[in-house]
Amino acid sequence: MTKALRREIDFMLYDWLGVERLSELPDFEGQDRSDWDAFLDLSGEIAWNELLPCYKAADREEPWLDDGQVRVQPQLAQALRVYLDAGLHQATARPDVGGMGLPFTIATAATAEVMAANVAGSGFIMLSVANTRLLTDHGTPAQIAAFARPQLEGNALGTMCLSEPDTGSSLGDVTTRAYPEDDDELGPRYRLSGRKMWISGGDQDVTGNVIHLVLAKVVQPDGSVIPGAKGTTLFIVPKLLPGGERNDLFVAGLNHKMGYRGTPNCLLNFGENGGATAWRLGAEGDGLRIMFDMMNEARVNVGLSGAAMAYRGFDLARQYAQERVQGRSVLDRAAERPVPIIRHPDVRRMLLVQKAIAEGALALCLKGAFLKDAVSHAPEEAERRRMHDLLSLLTPVIKSWPSEQGLVALHHAIQVHGGYGYTRDFDVEQLYRDSRLNPIHEGTTGIQAIDLLGRKILSEKGESLTALLELIRHETRTGQGMEGEAATLLELCDWFEEVAAFLLRGGSKGLALANATGFLEGVGHFVVAWIWLALARAADAHPDPEFAEEKRWTCRYFYAAEVPRIRSMMALLVSAPRLVAELPDHVVSP
Amino acid sequence: MTKALRREIDFMLYDWLGVERLSELPDFEGQDRSDWDAFLDLSGEIAWNELLPCYKAADREEPWLDDGQVRVQPQLAQALRVYLDAGLHQATARPDVGGMGLPFTIATAATAEVMAANVAGSGFIMLSVANTRLLTDHGTPAQIAAFARPQLEGNALGTMCLSEPDTGSSLGDVTTRAYPEDDDELGPRYRLSGRKMWISGGDQDVTGNVIHLVLAKVVQPDGSVIPGAKGTTLFIVPKLLPGGERNDLFVAGLNHKMGYRGTPNCLLNFGENGGATAWRLGAEGDGLRIMFDMMNEARVNVGLSGAAMAYRGFDLARQYAQERVQGRSVLDRAAERPVPIIRHPDVRRMLLVQKAIAEGALALCLKGAFLKDAVSHAPEEAERRRMHDLLSLLTPVIKSWPSEQGLVALHHAIQVHGGYGYTRDFDVEQLYRDSRLNPIHEGTTGIQAIDLLGRKILSEKGESLTALLELIRHETRTGQGMEGEAATLLELCDWFEEVAAFLLRGGSKGLALANATGFLEGVGHFVVAWIWLALARAADAHPDPEFAEEKRWTCRYFYAAEVPRIRSMMALLVSAPRLVAELPDHVVSP
C-alpha cells in the first residue's frame, strides 16, 4: 500500500502538476524536491507504521469520558504523539511563527497517506492545523505566542466550535453569547456561554491543552445581539488558561457514531459557572468571514479523506481479488479450475470504477492544494486573484465529489470482498462506515450545491465558471491523443456554457437553487473528466509505458461509463425545474 | 409508521394488484379480504409492538457463544417467540401439512412490516419458512413429520447451509462430503462432514432445535465425487436427532458484521467426530436444483427487506424533516425565522427520491409475490408457465434493485438527518448498515446480473424479455393520463428490444456477460418505471384525490430524474463492450 499510493502521489505532484515550479517562488526559496520527498517519506512512515496499526483498535475502543476528561484509545494517542513529536503538523505554517513553510500541495499529499492509514487519527491533526493558521493569520503577536505556539510545539491541539444542538448548518443563528469584560495583553476579553455540538477533538488526552475557536454573538450594551451572519464573532477559548487554571467549559457528552469512532465528538458546555474566559480573534462581526477561511481548508480536507479512503479500499480490493480463488470466468466457462476472482470481468470493472474514482478524486484535491499555493504565494496580484476565484469555484466540488463518489468506490470494494467485506475483520467495512461522514461534515452535499450554484455562479453572473471553461478549452486544444475524449470534453464545455446561460437568464434564482444538487453532481463529473484527460496526457511522458497505458484505460473508462451520466444528473434542473419546487406538501409529509 | 406502510400495502394489494381475484382460485376457496386483513393486522401488531422495540438492542448486543450454544439478545428471542406462538410463520404452508394456505402475496406484504421493524429478527423466520417449504415440497411424509412439523409448530427453526469458507458463490465446488450409510424410516442416511460459512441462524436459543439443509457431495463407491453442480445433493441435518441426542455439528465461530447484528451468522463444523447424521432430501445430484427453489424465495425476501428498510428510513426522514427547524428556504430567503427543514427544496427532493425508491421497490416485490401465487395456484398450465417465466426473468431484478437502490434511499435518509443521522441514536444509521448486506447475500448484484443476462435472456434467446415487453406495451396502450410518461415507456420498450437483438446477434456471450451489471441496473430502472406508471394509474381511482396526486407526482419524478439514467447505466454494454473484457491486467492488479 505504501508504495502504491505514493507512486500516484509522485506522478501527480511531479509529472502532472509540475510542483517543482514552486521552488521558483520567493516563499519557497531554497526548497527543492529532495526536501519534499524527505517530508513525504517521514510522513508516510508514520502513517503506515504508527497510525495504520491502530486503525481497527481505535474503532473498537471508542473515546470515553473519565471523570470529565476524554480518554482516547491509548495506541492511537501514542501514534498521534509520534506524529506531533516529528513536527509534521508544522508543515505549512509560516517559518516566522515556527512552521516549516512547505507548499500546501506537498503537505496535502502527505496528509492523503495519513488519512488513508487512519482517518480518525488525522481528524485531530487537521483541525489543529487549520486552527493554528487562523490564529497566525488573524491573531495579535501575543495571541499567536499564547495559542498558536503551543499547537506548533505539539503541546495543544485546536478545534473549531461552530454548530449548536439546534443550529447545524445555519450558523448565523448561533445562540452562544459573549459578554464584553475587559482588555488585557491577549486582546479584548469576554465571558462566553453556550453549548456547542459535534466538536471533533473537543477534548482528548493526547496533549495537555485544547485551544477552541468558538463562534458566538457579542451581547450589545442594550442586551441585544445583531441578527444573522454579520452578528457573529470568533473567540479563542482555551481549555487551560495561560496561567494553567481550568477554564469554564465541560464535556457534556460524547456522540456515538457509525464510523470515525477514534475521534471524540463532543457536546461542549461553555460558561455554566459564570462564563468561560474568551479572547476575541479579529473584529466583532467578522466571525463567520474568518471562520470560512478555516472552513474552506477543512472542506478540502474532507474531500481529501474521501479520496484517500477510496484509494485504500481500492488497494485492498485488488489485493483480495488476486488472492481469492472462486468460480470460472464468463469469458472462459470451460475452464477446469476456479480462478482468482480478478479474472471475472465484473470484478475488474468494479476495480476500474474504484481506480477512476480514487485517483480522480486524489488528483482533484491536489489540484485544489496547488491552486491554494498559487493563491497564497504567487507574486502577481492578478494571478493570485484568478487562482482564488478558480479555487473558490472548485471548493464545493472538491468537498463533495470525493465524499459522495468515495462511498461509491467503497461500496464496490466491499462487493469485491463478498460476505467477508461485510464483516468487521476486513478494513473495507470500516472504511465504508468512516467515509459515510464525509457527505455530512463541514457542510452537507446539499449545502455545497447551494454554495456552488448560488454563491459561486449565479451571484457572480457565471464569471468563474466562464474562466474555468476557458481554462479547460485552452488545455484541451493543446492536448494530443485521446481525440474522442477531448472532443467530448469540449462539447461538454459548450453544454455547460448553455446551461449556465439558461440559469442566469432564468430569472428565478430560487428555482435554480431548488435543483442545485444535480448541478453539483454534474459539474463534479465534468471537472473530473477534465482531470482524467489531463492525467492521461501527463502519463504519456512517463518512462514506464505500462503506467501510461494504465492511465489511458482508466481515462477511457471514465469517458465511456461516467461521462454519459452527466446529463441525466442534471435532468431535473434542465427539464423539470419546477417539479421539486412546486411539490405539494402532502406528497412528502407524514 | 404502522399506518403509513400499511396504507401503501393496502393500496398495492387491493387497488393496484387486485389481489381479491385470488379468492376465485380453488386453492384459496373460502378466503377473503377480511381474513387477509386480520392476518395483516396481527402481523403488523407483532412487528411494531414486539420486534421494533428491540431493533436497537439486538444491534448493540450481538449474539454470543456460551459454551458452544449461541445466545440471542433476550428481548429479540422473546419477540420471535411471540411471532412463532402466533403461528404467523405458517402463513403460506399447505393446509394439509399444518399451514394456513394463505396467498404468497398476503404473506409477503405482512413480512414487509416485520422487516421494516426488525430485519435481523425477520432473518430467523424467513429462512425457516423457506426451509419448511423445501421439506414439504420435496420430502417424504416421514421427513415432513420429523423436520417440517417442528418448524410449523414453532419448536424448531431452519437454515440453509450452502457457502463454505473457500466457496462462496461457486456452489458446484462445495467440499462438504456425505458417505452413504443405510436407509431408515427417514430415508437414505449418510455421514456428513465439512465446514459451512455465513449460516444465518446457524444456531440460536429461540427454539430447541435447528433443522439445517446442507449442500454436499456424495462420495461414490470408488471414493470420487461428481464434479460441478450435478454432483451436489441436499441433506437434512438436525441439530438434535429425532431421539433427542445431539448431532455431530458445532458452531466454530460467529461472524461480526457491519449490520444485521441481531441474527447470528455462524461458521458450522459438521462431522468432526465421525460424521453428522444426515438424511437425503430428494435425489442424488438434485441438490442445487432443489436449493434454487429456496434460493429464489430467499432472493425475493432480500429485495423485500431492501424495500422495507428504505420505506422505514423514508418515514423517519420525513418525520424528522417536519420537526427539525433550521435555516431559511432558498425559495424565500427574506424569511425572518428559520423554517422546518422540510421547507428546503433539496430536503423535499431527497424525500421524493426515497419515496420513489421505497414504494417502487415494495410494489416490485409484491408484484413478484403475486406472480408466485399465479405460478403455484393458477388453474391453467399455460398460465402457470407464462407466469413462471416472467417471475424467473424478474427475480434478479427483484433481488438487486431494492438492494442497491434501498441503500441510495437510506443514504438520503441519513442526509436529511444531518449529523444526527450519523449517530447510533437514530435508527437510520442502523438501517443503512443493515441494508448494506442486501447487495451481497443470496447472490451478489454481479451474480444477479449474470443470471438475468446469461440464463434468463441470452440462453432463452430473449423469449422472456419479449414477453415482458409485450406485457408492458399492452398495459401501457390501455392506460390513461401521464401521456408523456407512457410514451417514454413505450420508447424504452423499443430500445430494450433493440439492445436485446444486438446482444443476441453479438456472438460473444462472454463479452455481453462482461457488462451484465450495467444491463441489470438499466433493466431495473426500466421495470420500476413500468411499475410507477401502473401505480399512478391505479391511484387515479383512489377515493382520496390527494393520494392520487401523490402517486402522480412521484411517478413524474421517476420519469423526469431516474428514467434518463437508464441509457447511461448501459453505456459500457452498448458503446464500449470490450473495454472491461480486454483490460490489461496491470491496470487493476496490485
Interface residues (C-beta under 8 A of the other chain):
Chain A: A4 S163 D166 T167 G168 S169 S170 D173 M197 W198 N255 H256 K257 M258 G259 D315 R318 Q319 A321 Q322 V325 Q326 G327 R328 S329 V330 L331 D332 R333 P338 I342 H344 P345 D346 V347 R348 R349 M350 L351 L352 K355 L407 H411 I414 Q415 G418 G419 G421 Y422 T423 R424 D425 E429 Y432 R433 R436 L437 P439 I440 H441 T444 T445 G446 A449 I450 G454 K509 G510 L511 L513 A514 N515 A516 T517 G518 E546 E549 E550 W553 T554 R556 Y557 A560 A561 P564 R565 R567 S568 A571 L572 S575 A576 L579 V580 A581 L583 P584 D585 H586 V587 V588 S589 P590
Chain B: A4 S163 D166 T167 G168 S169 S170 D173 M197 W198 N255 H256 K257 M258 G259 D315 R318 Q319 A321 Q322 V325 Q326 G327 R328 S329 V330 L331 D332 R333 P338 I342 H344 P345 D346 V347 R348 R349 M350 L351 L352 K355 L407 H411 I414 Q415 G418 G419 G421 Y422 T423 R424 D425 E429 Y432 R433 R436 L437 P439 I440 H441 T444 T445 G446 A449 I450 G454 K509 G510 L511 L513 A514 N515 A516 T517 G518 E546 E549 E550 W553 T554 R556 Y557 A560 A561 P564 R565 R567 S568 A571 L572 S575 A576 L579 V580 A581 L583 P584 D585 H586 V587 V588 S589 P590
